[in-house]
């Protein structure tokens, strides 16, 4: 297995992200948003070429590899009404940058559905197929995340996405089912079950995101927890994955100090996020040691 974390969960600045990985002794990072001196923070496939050159140099000097791109391609900030040119441009920027950094995977999604939608429009499959083909043709592997998107509406929808988009693989997030509705059957929809989702998707999973959360009805949202202390079945999923011979990436996404998809959440300082990231990583390492010893 390869341990890592999503970079901007350890701070906006690249130096903070590198420092967190080095403190943990981890050799990999999953790059998402990043800020370097002289440039504003943005996703790795969107920052200017000069900023990307700085990232490449500092990553290389640190002896850290980029295992995955956490792209914004077809993510929850876009809908099927978003011009497809936007998506194609992001893919075309991401491909050469992945190749330069020798990144193995790129996280993609499948657009945000309307609040009452329970069926994926054909155009979504068409677009995800095209994006998948673009990456595969470049020798790169796209992985779809179960999140706030069409493929994440239920385990049925996830499997349908994989079936209709040949070559696509999965990145499984342990906590996302806790705040996503299972959009099967009549309203009102219940929340998804992380274990049920995992058992349906584990054979297609090549990358895992570890975060944990507890649903809070009072605020109609999730509270984020240390790994293994929420409802994400983190220990059970890791125990099952390891028992089945999983040897891919495991990437932490604490969400405890900064919540990437919540524009109203108060962000902590880079030092606060780095400290939280390191503690989260150490707790994950302890859980992995425990489940391996059982």
Buried (B, 14 or more C-beta within 10 A) or exposed (E): BBBBBBBBBBBBBBBBBBBBBBBBEBBBBBBBBBBBEEBEBBBBBBBEEEBBEBBBEBBEEBEBBBBBBBBBBBBBEBEBEBEBEEBBBBBEBBBEBBEEBEBBBBBBBBBBBEEEEBEBBEEBBEBBBBBBBBBBEBEBBBBBBBBBBBBBBBBEBBBBBBEBBEEBBBBBBBBBBBBBBBBBEEEEBEBBBBBBBBEBBBEBBBBBBBBBBBBEEEEEEBBBBBBBBBBBBBBBBBBBBBEEEBEBBBBBBBBBBBBBEEEEEEBBEBEBBBBBBBBBBEBBBEBBEEBEEE
